Amino acid sequence: MTFPRGKLIAIMGLSGCGKTTLLRHIGGALKPDRGYVKMDGQVIHELDQDGLYAMRRKMGLLFQFGALFTDMSVFDNVAFQMREHTDLPEDMIRDLVLMKLHAVGLRGTHNLMPSELSGGMARRVALARTIALDPMLIMYDEPFAGLDPISLTVVGDLIRRLNNALGATSVVVTHDVQESLKIVDYVYFMANGVIRAEGTPDEIRDSQEDFVRQFVHGEMDGPVPFHYPGGNYRQDLNLKG
């Protein structure tokens, strides 16, 4: 897989095919048995601890369901990385946090606690935290999961606009085919740990590949069968004739 600078890439596939594992390899949480992940000219699994931490400062990860710190305010959630990884004075951190929250439309929530936010708002605050250090690579793990239609559209639009504004590269792991095809530049389909198909959104929509068509249109049966392999049904029920 190649993720060009400035592009928004979707990784799709069935549950358990290796999408989140791929993100863990990119972030250095896992080391590959073979092959490599290279970012900004460096092979991730060859970095020492200091080198890996320095590389991770160039990355942002939006966890599934946001994963905000529940005992910190919205402001402190977004400020967390700035305080941990920079020597910026508090007055500058304050301005930066408000700018990040303004970018996701939630500057007015800075004094609220995560428990006071809706699911969609919490996801947007988590997005503001993800871009706190202006990362060159932003990873999204199921950013649309559990969102209502309005919040889903808002988050999808934010992902596209923030990628363009930051000049970053974004990788979106998702099951939401239709929403993703509206915003991404390129799509990879994974199955059983390998790439089964790839292309632009238009190429994916027009694909005649059986696996892609089944996934895009949500068909019950196809290359991915409805029935798990089993013995003869009549014999299992002890039926004769």
N, C-alpha and C positions, 0 to 999 in steps of 0.2 A: 504494500500500500504506500502511496505517496500523498502527502498532505502539503500542497504548495502554500507558500506564504500568502496571506490575505484571503484564502478560500474557506468556505464553510462546507464541511464534508459530513455526510451521514453514514453511520455504520448500522446496518439492519440485519435481522435474522431472528430465528426462533430462540426462545429461552434456552439457555444452556449451550449456545453455539460458540461462546468465547468472546462476546462483545466486551463485557466488563473486565474480563481477564486481559484483553488487549489494552484497556486503559491502565490497568495495574502495571503492565510491562512498560508503557510509555512513562508512567510516573516513577518507575524504578522500585515499586513495591514487590515485584517479582522479577526473577532473572530467567531468561530463556534457556531452554535445553540446547537449542541451536538457533542460528539466525541472530538478528540484532535489531535494536531500535536506535536510530540516529536522529538527534535533534540539534539544530544550530551547529552542525559539524562535529558533534561529539556522540560517541556510542554510550548509551545510558548505563548499561550494565558494567562498563569498564571504569566508571567514575568511582572515586573513593567517597567516603561519607561527606566530606566538606564539598567536594565537587558536585555530588548529588543534591545537597541542600541548596547550593548556588543555582543549579539548573532548575530546581523546583520553584525558585523565586520567579522564574520566567513562565511558570505554568499556573493556570487557575483551574479548579475543579468544582463544578456544581454537582453536589451529591444528590442522589435520588431523594426526593421529598425535602431538600434544602439542608437538613441537619444543622439548623441554627443552635447556638448555645442558649439553652432555655433560661439560664439564670442571668443572662446579660441582656441589656436593652438593645434595640435595633442599632442605635449609634455605636455601642461598644462592640457589637458583632462585626460591623463593617470596619471599625477602627482596629480590630484585633491584630491583623497582619501588619498594619502600619506600625503599631507599637512594638510588635515582636521583631520585625525585620528591618526597621529603619531607625534613625536617630532624629527624626523630624520633631520639631516642637509641637506641643499640644494645640496651639492656635492654628498651625498649618494643617495638622491632622483633622481638626474640626472642619476647616474649610473643604478639605478633600473628601471627608465622609459625606458632607452635605451635597457636594457635587456628584458623588457616586449615587447617592439616594435620589437626587434630582433626575439623574439620567434614567432611572427606572420608575420615575413618577411617584416616589414615596418619601420625599424630603420631609413632609409633615408628620411622618411616623417616627422620627428619630428618638423620641422619648418613650415610645411604647415598648412593651415586652413581647416576645414572640407569641405568648399565649393570647395576646390581644389582636393578633393578625389572622386574617383568613388564609386558607391554603394558598391561594394565588398570590396574595401579598407576601407571605413568608417566602415563596419561591423567588419573588422579585428582590426581596432583601438579600436572600442568599446569592442571587446573581450580582447584586452590588458588592457583596463581600468577595465574590469570585474575581471581580475585576479591580479590586482595591489597589493592587500593585501594577496595574496596566500590563498584564502578562502577554507574552508573544504567542502563547498557545493556551487556548481555553478548551477544556473538556467538559462535556455535559453527559451525565449518566441518567437517562430517562427523564429529561426535563419536563415532559408533558404529562407524566403519570399522575392520575388523580385530580386533574384540573377540570373545572367547568369550561364550556365552550368559549366564553369570553376571556377567561384567564389564559386559556390555551393559546388563543390568537394573540393576546398581549405578549406572552412570554416568547412565542415564536417570532413576533415582530422585533422584540428587544434583542433576541439572539442575533438576528440578521443585522440590525442597525448598529449594535455595539461592535460586532465584528468589523463592519465597515469603518466605524469611527476610530477604532483602536488600530486598524491595520493588522489585526491579529489573524491567526489561523485557528479555526474552531472545528472540533470533532464532536459530533452529536450521536450518542448511542440511543436508539429509540425504536419503539414498536409502532409509533404513530406515523404511518406511511403518508397519508394525505397531507397532514400539516407539514411534515418534513419536506415533501417534494415542492412545497410552495416557496421555501426559503433557502434550500441548499444549492450548492454548485455541482456536487458530485455525490454519488451513492455507491457504497460497497455492500453487497449482500453476502453474509457469511452463513455457512452450514457445516457442522461437524469440524470446525476449526480451519476451514479453507474458504477461499473466496469463490462463490458460485457464480456471481455476476457482478458487473459494475457498469457505470455509465452516468450520463447527465440525467436530470429529472425527466426530460422528454424521451430519452432513450429507454429509461426504465418503464415509463408509462406505455410505450409502444413495444416493449419487449415481447417476443414470442417464446421465450424460455419458460417452460412449464412451471418451474419453481418460483420464478419472479411473478408470473401472472397469478399464481395461487396466493402468494403473499400480498401483492398489491391489492388484489380484489377480495381478499379475505375468504377464499373458497374453502369449504370444509374438507374436501377430498382432492387428492392430486399426488404429486411426488411426496408430499408429507401426508400419509394416510390417516383417515379418521380412526380406523381400528388398529390398536397395537397388535403386533404379530401374536397369534395364539393357535391352539389346535383347532380341530374340526368342531364347529359350534354344536352340531347335532349330537356328536359323541360326548361332548362336555355335559350336555343335558340328558344324556342316557336315552336319547330318542332312537327309535328303530324305524326302518323303512325309508 
